[in-house]
């Protein structure tokens, strides 16, 4: 929508109307004072038709503006729908990200717990190995 174009057209029609209305008033008075003079009648009718032409152009301009406003409204509605859809997608992704972060935090705690269990089992295995080695050593020392 080209607002400046419409403003220029409206200003041109306004200027034309202001010029025509002054002549129209003058010839209206002349025509009503002297209805028998054909020149006044012709000038009056000419100005009247020119003013009607200006009004027709204004009506046409108004119609064009309304059409463009309707088109702009439909485009805005499409954009609004797209924004709402994207907002829904964003909310879904945000929720998924929050769940993923929670899963990440949970996996970190599971890894830490697994390391603790591994270390405990490792120390238990070392103790058993040392115990078995000590038993074998005692067994050999006592019986040999």
N, C-alpha and C positions, 0 to 999 in steps of 0.2 A: 504494500500500500504506500503510494507515494503522496504523503501529506502535503508537501510543498507544491506539488502539481495541482492538487485540489484547491489549496489556498490561493494559488495564482488564478485559477479559473473562477473561483468565487469572487476574488477581488476585481477581476476584469468584468464579471457580470454585474457586480455592485456598482462599479464606476459607470458602466454602460446604463444601468438602471437609473442612477442618479442624474445622469445627463438627459436621459429620455423623459424622466418624470417632470423635470423643469419645463421642457418643451411641451409635454403633454398637458400640464396645467395651463400653460399659456394658450395653447390651441383649443383646449376645452372651453376656456372662457370666451375666446373669440368665436368659436363655433356656436356656443349657446347664446351668445348675444346676437349673432348674425347667422342663423341656421340656413339662410338662403344662399350664402356665399359658398360656392363650390370649392374654392381654394382652401378655406378654413376646414370644410368637411373633409377634404382629401388629406390635409396635413394632420387633422385630428385622427382620422382612421389609420393613417400611416404610422403615427406615433403609438396608437393603441395596438396595432399589429406588431410593432417592434417590441413593445413592452410584453405582449403575450409571448413573443418569441423568446425574450429573456427568461420569462417564467417557465417556458417549456424546456429551455436549456438547464435551468435550475432543477426542474423535476428530473430531467435525464441525469444530471450530475448527482442528485440525491440517490437515484436508483443505482447508479454505478458505485457510489460509496457504500450503499447498503449491501450490494452484491459482494464487494470486497470485504466488508465487515463479516458477512456470513462465511466467506471463504476463510478468513483469518480465524474466526471462531472454530470452524471445523479443524483447522490446523492446530489450534491451541488445544482442542479436545484430544486430538491424536497425540500431541506431545505430552499432555497431562496423563493420558492412559499409559504411554510409554514410560513416563517417569514413575507412575505408580507400579508398573510391572517391574521396572528396575529396582525400585525401593523394596519390593517383595523379594526379588532375587538377592539384593544386598542383605536383607534381614535373614534370609535362609543361609547365605554364606557366612554371615556373622555368627549365627547360631552354630553352624557346622565348625567354624573356627574355634568357638568357645569350647565345643565338645572335644575338638582335637587337642586344644590346650590342656583340658582336663585329662584326656587320655595320655598326653605327653607327661603331665605331672604324675599320673598314676604309674606310667611305665618307669619313670625315674625312681619312684619309691620301690617298685618291684625289683628293679635292677639292684638297688641298694640292699634290699632284703636278701636277694639271691647271693650277693657278694658276702653278706654276713653268714648265710648258711654255708656257702662254699668255704669260707675261712674257718668256720667252726668244724666242718667236716675234715678239712685239711689238718687242723691241729689234732683232731681226734685220730686221724690216720697216722700222723707222726708219732703220737703217744703210743698207739698200738704197735707200730713198727719198733719203737724204742723198747717197749715192754716185751715184745717177742724176742728181740735181740738180747735183752737182759736175761730173759728166761733161758734162752739157748746158752748164753754164756754161763749162767748159774748151773744149768743142767750139765754142761760139759765140765765145769769146775768141780762139781760134786761127784760126778761119776767117773771121772778120769783122773 
